[in-house]
Amino acid sequence: MSIVLGLDSSTQGISAVILNTDEGRIVSEETVRFGEDLPAFGQPSGFIPDGENGEVHADPLMWVEALNLLMERLKAQGCDLASVEAICGSGQQHGSVYLDEGFRAKLESLQAGQSLVAQIEPHLTRRTSPIWMDSSTSEECAEIAAAVGGTEEVCRRSGSIAIERFTGPQIRKFAKEDPEAWGRTGVVHLVSSFIASVMAGRSAGIDPGDGAGMNLMNLADGAWDEGLVTATAPGLMEKLPPLAKPGSVIGEIAGFFVERFGFSTGCKVVTFSGDNPCSLVGMGASSPGKVVVSLGTSDTLFAAMPEPRTDPNGYGHVFGNPMGGFMSLICFKNGSLAREAVKEEFGLGWDAFEPGGLAETPVGNEGRMMLPFFESEITPRVDTGGAKYAGWEGARDAASSVRAVLEAQFTNMRLHFRWLGVEPEIILLTGGASQNDGIAQIVADVFGKPVSRLSVTGSAGLGAAMQAAAACGVPLAALEEAFCRPEEGSTLVPSDGIRETYDEFEQAFAEFLQGAQSASN
């Protein structure tokens, strides 16, 4: 029997999934929700409310307390934690934790009879952790870019332009604003490597999947980029954990967890990664040929890449792939927001987005188009001041508006994923809206590729568990077959005879978009 544990420390909670890989089944699942289960921290949505000037921080001690509570719940469930052979984890990308030189020694001497929070708290040099929602570092992004030769150079080196939420600019801001505390800082961890360090009882390395989300790692050689590191903060190179090989074993689990929760002393802790790279694995898409489209508040597209190609426009990001190679991620801010705006405008139900409702309008919508950017968009970067329309004569009707928002969203997605240099064999669709057959069919039609829906919940935690199993020698193909199967009867194929229509539509949409971008600049 091969039992592995996957952890996912996300924005709103920390969860666990235990797999029996021999039987191909999930043994147990558990979640601690920060707002509901740890109200004393005063972070109902997983972060400190009402941050000023775009600051969004969370309390790293809340993550530690949640980890402890999660283990208590697993033990209370009757989970045989002694049978767990390996643990791997996922952390929300870009969050950073700042600790003193004594943190490493403390990890090696954690006492099971004492509070985990109380033992770690004295070693924090920054009491709160900036997370991925933070947008307060525009000035620092510009300074880093200027120091290394411009935005394009940052992108060429690191896989992304300097981004406000990325860790490098956040580090620079801290070093500027509190140089005394920065001087006391001995190590800067990401959420993933911080939790891994606590689990392993030693300071863990950062894997390239998560490390690439810092604006500090050089994609070409997989090492910290000396120019970017120097441009970010004084003495930073000495404070960064080493970059670790994906899937490598950090060591055996800390004695704290053996004594307190009953883990075996031989349980391995495998290098943790970020939530997006772990989701790639959990969706069964860690090898090139599959593109994952996740439909949520924001829509995202991610895919494995054979080589570290970067987006010439700077919209997309390149991270390391935990199973080897690289992955891309492109985020489209106006996801469900835009679909729901059209739904509410006309007082519709979601049935209007199903095939029956969409059948009221023809493919290509007779040239009626929408720029579905109800808020400022990030792919592409444009603020149109609200949605824009073209091709209607007179008032817009509900049916053509529904088709317009869907055709526009997925045409925009198709336009902005070509830089990947990946021609997918299939698109894996996930997220709440993926269950709508009409929406899924338009994805298939616009991309001209088959679409399969996956019912994977908690793909980041599942992907982490699969990495733990792979580190124990379980073949990735067997894991994908067991845990990443498409729903039965869920695959849709492109409609016949529409490719030319959508090629023409894409050209017209690109011109419409270019005009709006020019007007907003």
N, C-alpha and C positions, 0 to 999 in steps of 0.2 A: 504494500500500500504506500502511495506517495501523497502526503498531505502537505500543502503549502498555504501560506497566508499572504494575502495582498492587502495593503493599507492604502487609503486615499485621504490625505489631509487637504480638503477642498476649502472653498471660501466660507461655506456655511456649516461645515461639520467635518468629522473624521469618521471613516467607515472601514469595515473589515469584511473580507470575503475569504472563506476557507474552501479550498478545492481538494477533492479526491481525484487525482489525475488518472489513477488506474481505472476507476469506475466512470470517469468523465462526468462528474456531477459536482454541484455546489453543496458543501456540507453545512455551512452556516454563514449567516450574514448578520451584521450588527452596525448600528450607526449612533453616534453621539452628535446631537445638533447643538451648536454653540448657544443659540438664543434660547431654546427651550430647556436644555439640560444644564446649562451653566449660566443662569441669569445674573449671578453675582458679578460677572465681568461686564455687564451692561453693554453687550454687543449683539443686539437681537438679530442682525443680519450677518454676523461674523466679522464685523469691523467696527471701529469706534465711530459713532455717528457725529455728524456736523463738523467734519474737518474743514479747516479754513484754506482758501486759495487752492483748492483742488487736492488737498492732502487726504489720503485714505490710508489709515494705519490700522493694524490689529495688534492684540496683545499676544506675544509669543508664549507667555505662561498659560494662556487659555488653551493653546494647542497642546501643551504638556499635560495640563490637567485633563483635557479631553482624551488624550492617549491613555492615561492611567485609568480613567473611567471606562473607556472602551475595553480594556483588558479585563477589568472587573466584571463587566457584563458578559464577555465571552466565557469567563470562568464560571459565572453564575448560571449560564445556559447549560453547563455541563460539557462544554467543549473540551476534548482531550488535547489540551495545548502541548502536552508532552510528546504527542505524535507529530507535531509540526516539524518538518525537516528543514524548511527554509522560509524566510520572510523577505519580501521586497515591497517597495512602496512608491506612491505617487504624491507629489506636492504641488499645490497651486503655484504656477510659474511666476517668477519675477519677485516674489516676496523675499525679504532678506532679514537675517538675524545677526546681531552684533554682540560679540562676546569677548571677554578678556583672556589673557594668557592662561589663567588658572582653570579655564573650562576643560581643557584636555585632561588635566590631572583629576578633576572632579568626576569626569565621565568614568574614569578607571576605578573610582572608589565609591560609586553610588551605593547607599545603604538601603536595603529593602525595608527596614523598620522606620525610615524617615520619609516625609513627603517628597515626592519627586520635584514638585514646584519649589519647595523651600531650598532644595539643594542646588537648583539651577539658577534661581533668581539673583543671587549675589554676583553672578558672573556676566550679567547683561550690562553692556556699556551703553546701550540705547534701549530705553524701556519699552518702546513700541517698534513695530515692524511695518514699513511701507509695503503695500501689496499691489497687485496688478491693476487695481482700479485707480491708483494715484496718478494725477495729471499735473503735479506741481513743479515739474523739473524742466520746463521748456528752456529756461536760461542755461541750465547745465548741459542739456542736449546740444545747444548751439555752441557752447564753449568746447565741448569734446570734439564736435565736428570741425570746428575751426583749428583746433590744435593738431589734427592729423591730416588736414588737407581737404576737408569738405564732407558733406553728407554722403556723396557717392563713395568716397573712400571708406567711410565707416561701414557702409553696406557691403562693399567689396570684401572687406576684411571679416566682418562679423556675421554677415547674412541678413542684417536688418539695418536700416538707418537708425540713428540715435532716437530712441523712443522714450517718452516720459515715464512710462511704467516700468521700463527695463531697469535692471539692478544697477548698472554702471552709473547712470545719471542720479539714481537715488543715493548711491554711495557718495558721489561728488557733493551733493547737497548737504549731506550729514557732515562730511569733512570740512566744508566751508562754514557751516553754521555752528558747529560745536567741535572746534579743533582739539580741545582738551579731551573730550570723550573719544574722539577719533584716535588720539594718541594712546589711549588706554586700551583700544580695541586690538585684540590679538588675532581674531579670526572672524571672517564674514561668511556666514553660511546662508544657503538658500533654504527654503522651507523643507525641501526634500532631503538635503544633506543634514540639516539640523535634526529632523526626526530620526533619520538613519543613525546619526551619531549617538543619540540617546538610546536607541534600540541596541546598538552594537557595543556601547560602553567605550567608544573611542571615536576620535574626530574622523568623520568620513570624507571621502573625496566627492567631487561633483561630477556627474556624468555629462557627456557632451550634449545629450538631449536637452537637459536643463541649463547647462552652462552656456549654450548658444543663445539663450534668452537674456543675456546680461550685457550685450554690447562690449564684451571683453575677450571673447574667445575667437581665435583665428580659425576660420573654417578650413582653410587649405592645409594647415599642419596639425589641427586639433590641439593646439596649445594656447595658453594665455598669450594674447597679443601684447608685446611689450609697449608698443606705441599707444594703444588704446588704454592699457593699464596706467601708464605714466600720465596720460592726459586726464585720467579720471580723478586720482587722488594720490597724495604723497604717501609712500610706503605701502601702497596697496598690494604689490606683488607678494610681499611677505605675509600678508593677512589673508590671502586667498588659499583655500584648500587645494590640493592637487587635483587635476582632472583625472578621473578614474575610467578604466575600461568598462564600457557598458556590460552589464551582466556579471561583473566580477564580484567575488565574495569579499566583503569588508572584514569579516571575522565571525566568531560565534557570538550569540546573543549575550547581553550583559547579565551578570549575576543577579542584578536587581529583579529582572523579569523571571529568572529561574526560581528564585526564592519566593517571590511574591505571587506569581501566577502559575507556576508549575511547568514552564517550558523546559525542554531538555537542554542540557549543557552543550550538546552537539548541534543545536539548531543554528543554521547559517543565516547571516544577514547579508543580503545581496544589495549592491549599489542601487539606491533609489533614483528615480527620474522625475521629470515634470509631468503634470497631468495631461498635457497634449501628446507628448511622446508615448506615455502609457496608454492613452486612449487609442492611438494608432495600433498598438499591439492588441489591445482588447477588442478592437473591431475586426481583427483578422486581416489587417491591411499593411503589415510591416514589410511586405515584399512589393516591389514595383508592379504595377498593372491594375491596381485597385485605387479608386479615388473615393474618399469618404466625404459626404456632404451631410453636415449636421444642421438641422433646422431648429433654431431656438430663438431666444430674444435677439441675439445676433446669429446670423448664419455663418458657418465656417466650412472651409474646404481644406482637407489635408490629405497628403499622399506621400508615400515613400519615394525617394529619389536616388538614382544610382550615383549621382555626382552633385557637388555643392554649387549648383547654379543659383544666381541671385536675381531678384526681380529688378529689372532696369529702372522701373518707376518707383521702387522703394515701398510698394504697398504690402507685399508679401514678406514672409519671414522664412528663414531656413534654420532648422534645428538638427541636432544629431538624432539618429534613429536608434533606440535602445537595442535593436536586434542587428545593428550594423548599418553603415551608410548614413543617409541623411533623410530628412523629411521636410516638407514645406507645410506652411499654414497660412491661409489667407482668411481674414475676418471681414465680414460685411455687416456693418453696424445695424443697418435697417433691415432686420430679418422679420421676425413675427410682428414687430412694431408696425411695419408697413402693411402686412397682410391684415392685421387687426384694424388698422386705420380705415382701410377700404371696407371691411366688414361692418364696422360701426357707422361709417358715413351713410351707408344705404340700409342699415338695420337688417343685415343678412344673418343667416346661420351658416355654419361651415358647410352645409350641403350645397351652397352656391359654388363652392370650390371643388366639389366632386364632379365626376365625368358628366353627370346629367346636367348640371348647371353650366359647365364649360361648353357643352354641346350647342348652346344657344349662340355661340360666336365661332367664327372660323379660325383656323390656325393662321397666325400672323395678324389677326385682329383687324384686317383690312387697313393696315397702316396706322391704326390708332396705338399710340405709345405713351408710356409714362416713365418719368424718372422718379422712382419710388423712394426718394430721400426725404422722408418726413422730418428727420433730424440730419445734422451734418453727417456726411458719410466719410469713411476712412479708406474704402476701396471702391472708386478712387477718392482722393481727398478733395471733397467739394462740399460747399454749403450753398445750396440753391434757394435757401429760405423757405423750404417746403417742397412738396411734390410738384413736378412740372408735367405738362401734357401737350401732346401734338397729335393732329390727325382727326380730331373730333369736329363735327359740324354741329353747333348748338350744344345743348347740355349733355354731359356724360350720363350714360345709363349704367345700371349696376352690373349687368352681365359683361359688357366690354371692359369695365373698370377692373373686374376680378381677373379676367384674362390678361389685361394690361399689366397689372402688378406682378403676376407670376411670370409672364414672358420676359418682362424687364429684369426681374431679379436674377433669373437663371441665364439670361443672355449676358448680363453684366458679369456674372460669375464665369461664364464661358470665355468672355473676352479677357478676363484678368487672371486666368489660370494657365494660359498658353506658355508663359515664360518658363514653366516647370520643365518643359521638354518631355513630358510624360503623356503618352497616348493611352488612356485607360481601356482596359478590356470590359470593365464593369464599374458601375457607381453604386457604392453602398450608402444607403440613405438611413439616417437615424434622426431622433428627435421627435417631439410630439406631432408635428405637421406631416411627418413622413407616412403616417398611417392613413392620410387622406389620398385616395387613389387618383383623384384629379391632379393634385399637386405633384405626386410621384410621376404621373404620366407626362406632365409637362417637362419635368427634369429629364426624363428619357428622350423626349422629342427634341428638346433644345440641344442637348449634348449629342444626340444620335447614338446613345449607348444603352444597353440594358441596365435596369435599376433593380436592385434587391434591397428589401427592407430587413434590417436586423432588429431583433427584440432585446439586444444587449442593454441591460441597465447597469449603471456603474461601470462603464467601460474602462475608466482609469484604474480603479481598484482591481478589476478583472485582469487588465493588462499587466499590472504589477504582479499579481499572483502567477500569471503565465510566465513572467520573467523569472520568478523564483523557481518555478518548475523547470524551465529551460536550463537554469544554472545547476539543477540536479540531474541533468541529462535527458529530460523528457523532450522528444522532438517537437519543434514548433508546429509542424504540419499536423501532428496528432492533437496538439492543444487546440489549434484552430478548428479542426474537425469536431472536436468535442464541445467547444464553448462558443464558437463564432458562426454557427450555422444560420443562414437566412431563414426567415419564417416560411413555412410551407405554403406554396402558392402565392408568394409575395412578389415574385419577379415580374417586371413589366418590360416589354420591348418597345423600341421606337415605332411609331405609327408609320405605315407605308406612304410613300409619295409626298413627303413633307420637307425633305432635306433642302431642296432649292428654296422653298419659302422661307425657312429659318435662316439660310445663308443670306438671303436678301434682307430679311428683317434685321439680322445682326449688323449689316453694313449701315442701314438706316439708323439703327439705334446708336451705333458708334458716332455717327455724325451729330445726332441730337445731343448726345452726352458731351461731345467735344465743344459744341456751341455753348452749352450750359457752363462747362468748366471755364471757358474763355470769359464768359459774362461775369462769373463769380470772382475772377482774379483781379 
